[in-house]
Amino acid sequence: TTTTTTTTTTTTLAPPAPAPPAPAPAPIVTTTTTTTTMMDLSCKPNRTACDPGLNCGKQDNGCGEEFVCGAMEGACPGDRDICEANMCKCEPQKMCAEGMHCGTMPDGCGGQVKCGECEAPFGTCEVNKCICKPTRVDTCDAGLDCGFQDDGCGGEIFCGECDGTCTANKCTPKPTTPAPTTTMPTLAPTTPAFVAPAPSPGPAPACVPKPCNSTMQCGTQPDGCGGVVQCGEAEGKCPGPADQCRSNMCICVPPTGVCNKECGQIDNGCGKKLTCVPWNSTLVGQFQTMNSN
């Protein structure tokens, strides 16, 4: 006989456990890493200072250590100096400053830069500018007595009035016409012949003063009527404080000694900058003061 026994098991489930709280945020940790470069103590340096004669830049001792060369912390003293192979080399200026058309100017390295040549009629070079110097001033050439004569720079000089014909600055007076005479027959008693008076010349034409030539910037010029006329926009004077009137042209002449004992950039009075560098006995050589580009 087979007996089957059935067992029923009832399981009561407990309520679910509450969810665990969220973990707290991890603290922010700042980590500083310091890297220290250690010299290779087995390396034997090949020098303890810059080689003699080197005056700029840096030089390695063969073990990773560098030495600053020269008396100016590796720099060169001159404004136009460059450092090549640890040696200061002056690089000269190749062109003249703007506005310089003739003569020469310092190249910054003890030499000179040629600024150009002057051409007639502006064939005279003064303060690096081409100017025209008149071949005659105020007075016409000997023997010329009328009209106007060129002064060689585009201006004119009054030579005189002519009551006749002026040809090549030579005056030919008008021919005089003799007064007509009337001859009366001789009668008794005789009557003196009547002589008509000569006609009186008319008034001379009024003189019209001439203005200055358009190329003249200052000074005076004859007006053609025995007087003079002021040239330029400033009544014969030059506008700039450093300007000088030379041959009716305003030329800016920089004053000397503007640097004195100062240093840095200083106006030279003509719109350019001077680089002023004082003397320092610890430096090799004397600095130069020159016009900046």
Secondary structure as the mmCIF struct_conf table of DSSP 4:
data_model
#
loop_
_struct_conf.conf_type_id
_struct_conf.id
_struct_conf.beg_label_comp_id
_struct_conf.beg_label_asym_id
_struct_conf.beg_label_seq_id
_struct_conf.end_label_comp_id
_struct_conf.end_label_asym_id
_struct_conf.end_label_seq_id
HELX_LH_PP_P HELX_LH_PP_P1 THR A 12 ILE A 28
HELX_LH_PP_P HELX_LH_PP_P2 THR A 37 MET A 39
TURN_TY1_P TURN_TY1_P1 LEU A 41 SER A 42
BEND BEND1 ASN A 46 ASN A 46
BEND BEND2 THR A 48 ALA A 49
HELX_LH_PP_P HELX_LH_PP_P3 CYS A 50 ASP A 51
TURN_TY1_P TURN_TY1_P2 PRO A 52 GLY A 53
BEND BEND3 CYS A 56 GLY A 57
STRN STRN1 LYS A 58 ASP A 60
BEND BEND4 GLY A 62 GLY A 64
STRN STRN2 GLU A 66 VAL A 68
TURN_TY1_P TURN_TY1_P3 GLY A 70 GLY A 74
BEND BEND5 PRO A 77 GLY A 78
TURN_TY1_P TURN_TY1_P4 ASP A 79 ARG A 80
STRN STRN3 ASP A 81 GLU A 84
TURN_TY1_P TURN_TY1_P5 ALA A 85 ASN A 86
STRN STRN4 MET A 87 CYS A 90
BEND BEND6 MET A 95 MET A 95
HELX_LH_PP_P HELX_LH_PP_P4 CYS A 96 ALA A 97
TURN_TY1_P TURN_TY1_P6 GLU A 98 GLY A 99
BEND BEND7 CYS A 102 CYS A 102
STRN STRN5 GLY A 103 PRO A 106
BEND BEND8 GLY A 108 GLY A 111
STRN STRN6 GLN A 112 GLY A 116
STRN STRN7 GLU A 119 GLU A 119
TURN_TY1_P TURN_TY1_P7 ALA A 120 PRO A 121
STRN STRN8 PHE A 122 PHE A 122
STRN STRN9 THR A 124 GLU A 126
TURN_TY1_P TURN_TY1_P8 VAL A 127 ASN A 128
STRN STRN10 LYS A 129 ILE A 131
BEND BEND9 THR A 135 ARG A 136
BEND BEND10 ASP A 138 THR A 139
HELX_LH_PP_P HELX_LH_PP_P5 CYS A 140 ASP A 141
TURN_TY1_P TURN_TY1_P9 ALA A 142 GLY A 143
BEND BEND11 CYS A 146 CYS A 146
STRN STRN11 GLY A 147 ASP A 150
BEND BEND12 GLY A 152 GLY A 154
STRN STRN12 GLU A 156 GLY A 160
BEND BEND13 ASP A 163 ASP A 163
STRN STRN13 GLY A 164 THR A 167
TURN_TY1_P TURN_TY1_P10 ALA A 168 ASN A 169
STRN STRN14 LYS A 170 PRO A 173
HELX_LH_PP_P HELX_LH_PP_P6 LYS A 174 PRO A 180
STRN STRN15 THR A 181 THR A 181
HELX_LH_PP_P HELX_LH_PP_P7 THR A 183 THR A 186
BEND BEND14 ALA A 188 PRO A 189
HELX_LH_PP_P HELX_LH_PP_P8 PRO A 192 PHE A 194
STRN STRN16 VAL A 195 VAL A 195
HELX_LH_PP_P HELX_LH_PP_P9 ALA A 196 CYS A 207
HELX_LH_PP_P HELX_LH_PP_P10 PRO A 209 ASN A 213
TURN_TY1_P TURN_TY1_P11 SER A 214 THR A 215
BEND BEND15 CYS A 218 GLY A 219
STRN STRN17 THR A 220 PRO A 222
BEND BEND16 GLY A 224 GLY A 227
STRN STRN18 VAL A 228 GLN A 230
TURN_TY1_P TURN_TY1_P12 GLY A 232 GLU A 233
STRN STRN19 ALA A 234 ALA A 234
TURN_TY1_P TURN_TY1_P13 GLU A 235 GLY A 236
STRN STRN20 LYS A 237 LYS A 237
BEND BEND17 PRO A 239 GLY A 240
TURN_TY1_P TURN_TY1_P14 PRO A 241 ALA A 242
STRN STRN21 ASP A 243 ARG A 246
TURN_TY1_P TURN_TY1_P15 SER A 247 ASN A 248
STRN STRN22 MET A 249 CYS A 252
HELX_LH_PP_P HELX_LH_PP_P11 PRO A 254 PRO A 255
TURN_TY1_P TURN_TY1_P16 THR A 256 GLY A 257
BEND BEND18 VAL A 258 CYS A 259
TURN_TY1_P TURN_TY1_P17 ASN A 260 LYS A 261
STRN STRN23 GLY A 264 ASP A 267
BEND BEND19 GLY A 269 GLY A 271
STRN STRN24 LYS A 273 CYS A 276
TURN_TY1_P TURN_TY1_P18 SER A 281 THR A 282
BEND BEND20 LEU A 283 GLY A 285
STRN STRN25 MET A 290 ASN A 291
#
